Amino acid sequence: MRIRFLTAVMAGMMVCLCAAPVLAGDPLKSAAKSLAKGVKKLENKKLAVLSFPYHGGALSSGSSLVPERLTTYLAERKGIQVVERSLLHKVLEEMEFQQISAIDQETAQELGKFLGVEAIVTGSLFDHADGKTEVNARLIEAQTGAVLSAKRIFVKRSWTDEPKKVMKSLKKKKNESDHANEPEKVIVITNREQD
């Protein structure tokens, strides 16, 4: 009888130990849940998830992996519409920039209008020595540039490539006669690789 009891206790402990990672949950799912709270303030609840550069504009595989997972988790939430990331890349290329490192109000409005979304999810990554990456995610209202919700999480780094600086600033050309007294807008984009 005692052996059965001990066997049952051991089996229960093994189930708990094996289930611990599942019970702990994916921190990106938690981030999506927090960001979704800000979506409640929106009328049509349609948003786009941009890439997440490292501080200073560098990119790694994590810069696309993190937003890809956030896109999936946000799309799973009832009532939220998310622009497909492959479509997003095509639209950004048409707008003549591929990667944005900072979203100001004017850029948020331009992206929101062009994509037909009310909000944009963006953020940044920062690698820590312990094999984890800090993810700072924000849901930004396209019309005002206001941060509707934000979440900071730490994820176990599953990518091995080092962040590479691929950003540069370019001035977007304006028609001189239309905007003679306005300062030029600076948009940060990625370099396109030469063949």
Kinemage of the C-alpha trace (Angstrom):
@kinemage 1
@onewidth
@group {chain A} dominant
@subgroup {mainchain}
@vectorlist {calphas} color= white
{ca met a 1} P 0.000 0.000 0.000
{ca arg a 2} L 2.816 2.352 0.957
{ca ile a 3} L 4.672 1.576 -2.291
{ca arg a 4} L 1.578 2.485 -4.343
{ca phe a 5} L 1.217 5.730 -2.445
{ca leu a 6} L 4.883 6.645 -2.982
{ca thr a 7} L 4.636 5.681 -6.655
{ca ala a 8} L 1.566 7.889 -7.061
{ca val a 9} L 3.295 10.801 -5.306
{ca met a 10} L 6.408 10.394 -7.489
{ca ala a 11} L 4.289 10.226 -10.644
{ca gly a 12} L 2.440 13.366 -9.571
{ca met a 13} L 5.702 15.182 -8.950
{ca met a 14} L 7.009 14.172 -12.391
{ca val a 15} L 3.843 15.462 -14.051
{ca cys a 16} L 4.199 18.774 -12.183
{ca leu a 17} L 7.870 19.109 -13.098
{ca cys a 18} L 7.229 18.347 -16.751
{ca ala a 19} L 4.231 20.674 -16.883
{ca ala a 20} L 6.003 23.573 -15.131
{ca pro a 21} L 7.210 25.222 -18.362
{ca val a 22} L 3.726 24.897 -19.837
{ca leu a 23} L 2.105 26.254 -16.687
{ca ala a 24} L 4.573 29.111 -16.524
{ca gly a 25} L 3.427 30.155 -19.997
{ca asp a 26} L 5.129 31.923 -22.831
{ca pro a 27} L 6.130 35.455 -21.784
{ca leu a 28} L 5.240 36.675 -25.301
{ca lys a 29} L 1.707 35.403 -24.790
{ca ser a 30} L 1.610 37.410 -21.567
{ca ala a 31} L 2.850 40.465 -23.461
{ca ala a 32} L 0.144 40.011 -26.100
{ca lys a 33} L -2.473 39.838 -23.346
{ca ser a 34} L -1.177 43.090 -21.829
{ca leu a 35} L -1.025 44.830 -25.210
{ca ala a 36} L -4.567 43.672 -25.990
{ca lys a 37} L -5.821 45.745 -23.050
{ca gly a 38} L -4.906 48.861 -25.022
{ca val a 39} L -6.763 47.548 -28.083
{ca lys a 40} L -10.034 47.851 -26.140
{ca lys a 41} L -9.717 51.642 -26.528
{ca leu a 42} L -9.784 51.341 -30.336
{ca glu a 43} L -12.857 51.423 -32.527
{ca asn a 44} L -12.057 48.839 -35.235
{ca lys a 45} L -9.312 46.966 -33.312
{ca lys a 46} L -7.092 46.554 -36.373
{ca leu a 47} L -3.326 46.733 -35.867
{ca ala a 48} L 0.063 45.978 -37.402
{ca val a 49} L 3.112 44.506 -35.674
{ca leu a 50} L 6.463 45.924 -36.794
{ca ser a 51} L 9.927 44.421 -36.346
{ca phe a 52} L 11.676 44.860 -32.995
{ca pro a 53} L 15.187 46.285 -33.442
{ca tyr a 54} L 17.805 46.327 -30.725
{ca his a 55} L 18.575 49.615 -29.009
{ca gly a 56} L 20.446 51.658 -31.580
{ca gly a 57} L 18.763 49.979 -34.553
{ca ala a 58} L 20.675 46.689 -34.851
{ca leu a 59} L 18.752 43.595 -36.006
{ca ser a 60} L 18.994 39.845 -35.425
{ca ser a 61} L 16.699 36.875 -36.020
{ca gly a 62} L 14.968 37.848 -32.787
{ca ser a 63} L 13.930 41.137 -34.401
{ca ser a 64} L 11.507 39.190 -36.596
{ca leu a 65} L 10.887 36.147 -34.381
{ca val a 66} L 9.527 38.163 -31.435
{ca pro a 67} L 7.024 40.192 -33.502
{ca glu a 68} L 6.034 37.074 -35.452
{ca arg a 69} L 5.010 35.331 -32.225
{ca leu a 70} L 3.302 38.472 -30.927
{ca thr a 71} L 1.354 38.658 -34.191
{ca thr a 72} L 0.133 35.086 -33.712
{ca tyr a 73} L -0.852 35.620 -30.072
{ca leu a 74} L -2.642 38.886 -30.835
{ca ala a 75} L -4.481 37.338 -33.799
{ca glu a 76} L -5.698 34.532 -31.528
{ca arg a 77} L -7.437 37.071 -29.287
{ca lys a 78} L -11.114 37.586 -29.990
{ca gly a 79} L -12.014 40.787 -31.805
{ca ile a 80} L -8.477 41.808 -32.805
{ca gln a 81} L -7.490 42.021 -36.473
{ca val a 82} L -3.786 41.920 -37.290
{ca val a 83} L -2.246 42.800 -40.658
{ca glu a 84} L -0.310 39.796 -41.990
{ca arg a 85} L 3.413 40.442 -41.578
{ca ser a 86} L 4.306 39.440 -45.158
{ca leu a 87} L 1.793 42.020 -46.425
{ca leu a 88} L 3.231 44.543 -44.002
{ca his a 89} L 6.721 44.128 -45.507
{ca lys a 90} L 5.348 44.744 -49.022
{ca val a 91} L 3.559 47.885 -47.866
{ca leu a 92} L 6.659 49.203 -46.094
{ca glu a 93} L 8.695 48.661 -49.262
{ca glu a 94} L 6.075 50.586 -51.259
{ca met a 95} L 6.343 53.403 -48.721
{ca glu a 96} L 10.115 53.355 -49.421
{ca phe a 97} L 11.259 52.242 -46.000
{ca gln a 98} L 11.657 48.759 -44.655
{ca gln a 99} L 12.598 49.076 -41.003
{ca ile a 100} L 11.621 51.778 -38.551
{ca ser a 101} L 13.632 52.215 -35.390
{ca ala a 102} L 11.544 54.995 -33.857
{ca ile a 103} L 7.902 55.875 -34.324
{ca asp a 104} L 6.991 59.519 -34.037
{ca gln a 105} L 3.424 60.814 -34.373
{ca glu a 106} L 3.794 61.703 -38.045
{ca thr a 107} L 5.255 58.291 -38.947
{ca ala a 108} L 2.561 56.505 -36.910
{ca gln a 109} L -0.145 58.470 -38.733
{ca glu a 110} L 1.405 57.745 -42.126
{ca leu a 111} L 1.735 54.020 -41.400
{ca gly a 112} L -1.744 53.809 -39.874
{ca lys a 113} L -3.338 55.509 -42.857
{ca phe a 114} L -1.399 53.476 -45.437
{ca leu a 115} L -2.067 50.151 -43.658
{ca gly a 116} L -5.635 50.973 -42.615
{ca val a 117} L -4.870 50.233 -38.950
{ca glu a 118} L -5.686 52.130 -35.793
{ca ala a 119} L -2.607 51.015 -33.883
{ca ile a 120} L 0.931 49.770 -34.344
{ca val a 121} L 2.825 47.353 -32.114
{ca thr a 122} L 6.511 48.130 -31.951
{ca gly a 123} L 9.288 47.634 -29.487
{ca ser a 124} L 12.919 46.933 -28.846
{ca leu a 125} L 15.199 44.092 -27.773
{ca phe a 126} L 18.152 44.037 -25.384
{ca asp a 127} L 20.278 40.905 -24.863
{ca his a 128} L 21.378 40.034 -21.323
{ca ala a 129} L 24.386 37.878 -20.413
{ca asp a 130} L 22.190 35.166 -18.862
{ca gly a 131} L 20.891 34.003 -22.262
{ca lys a 132} L 17.726 36.068 -21.984
{ca thr a 133} L 16.513 38.958 -24.069
{ca glu a 134} L 14.559 41.877 -22.669
{ca val a 135} L 11.569 42.725 -24.868
{ca asn a 136} L 9.936 46.127 -24.527
{ca ala a 137} L 6.668 46.166 -26.493
{ca arg a 138} L 4.298 49.064 -27.020
{ca leu a 139} L 0.896 49.477 -28.650
{ca ile a 140} L 0.854 52.935 -30.259
{ca glu a 141} L -2.299 54.654 -31.481
{ca ala a 142} L -1.692 55.563 -35.120
{ca gln a 143} L -3.670 58.818 -35.102
{ca thr a 144} L -2.027 60.405 -32.062
{ca gly a 145} L 1.210 58.479 -31.506
{ca ala a 146} L 0.077 57.862 -27.911
{ca val a 147} L 1.179 54.685 -26.163
{ca leu a 148} L -2.031 52.773 -25.325
{ca ser a 149} L -0.350 49.892 -23.503
{ca ala a 150} L 3.129 48.549 -22.913
{ca lys a 151} L 4.822 45.472 -21.484
{ca arg a 152} L 8.392 44.550 -20.603
{ca ile a 153} L 9.219 40.847 -20.528
{ca phe a 154} L 12.266 38.590 -20.656
{ca val a 155} L 12.437 35.672 -23.091
{ca lys a 156} L 14.977 32.880 -23.370
{ca arg a 157} L 16.990 33.650 -26.468
{ca ser a 158} L 16.393 30.917 -29.055
{ca trp a 159} L 18.353 32.649 -31.822
{ca thr a 160} L 22.129 32.567 -32.047
{ca asp a 161} L 23.006 35.362 -34.448
{ca glu a 162} L 24.428 38.594 -33.054
{ca pro a 163} L 22.565 41.859 -33.640
{ca lys a 164} L 23.961 43.729 -36.644
{ca lys a 165} L 23.693 47.425 -37.262
{ca val a 166} L 21.843 47.761 -40.565
{ca met a 167} L 20.026 51.043 -40.081
{ca lys a 168} L 20.809 54.426 -41.536
{ca ser a 169} L 18.960 57.714 -41.605
{ca leu a 170} L 17.640 59.091 -44.836
{ca lys a 171} L 15.778 62.313 -45.381
{ca lys a 172} L 12.482 61.816 -47.104
{ca lys a 173} L 12.240 64.203 -50.055
{ca lys a 174} L 9.490 66.778 -49.992
{ca asn a 175} L 8.168 68.944 -52.742
{ca glu a 176} L 9.977 72.254 -52.120
{ca ser a 177} L 6.999 74.436 -53.064
{ca asp a 178} L 4.513 72.525 -50.876
{ca his a 179} L 6.624 72.454 -47.729
{ca ala a 180} L 9.073 75.346 -47.961
{ca asn a 181} L 8.890 76.291 -44.261
{ca glu a 182} L 8.633 72.790 -42.784
{ca pro a 183} L 11.660 70.875 -41.471
{ca glu a 184} L 12.578 67.772 -43.420
{ca lys a 185} L 11.308 64.509 -41.962
{ca val a 186} L 13.933 61.909 -41.090
{ca ile a 187} L 12.955 58.281 -41.622
{ca val a 188} L 15.200 55.459 -40.498
{ca ile a 189} L 15.397 52.530 -42.920
{ca thr a 190} L 17.478 49.435 -43.462
{ca asn a 191} L 20.185 49.329 -46.075
{ca arg a 192} L 19.298 47.178 -49.017
{ca glu a 193} L 22.020 44.666 -49.785
{ca gln a 194} L 23.749 44.999 -53.127
{ca asp a 195} L 24.095 41.874 -55.290
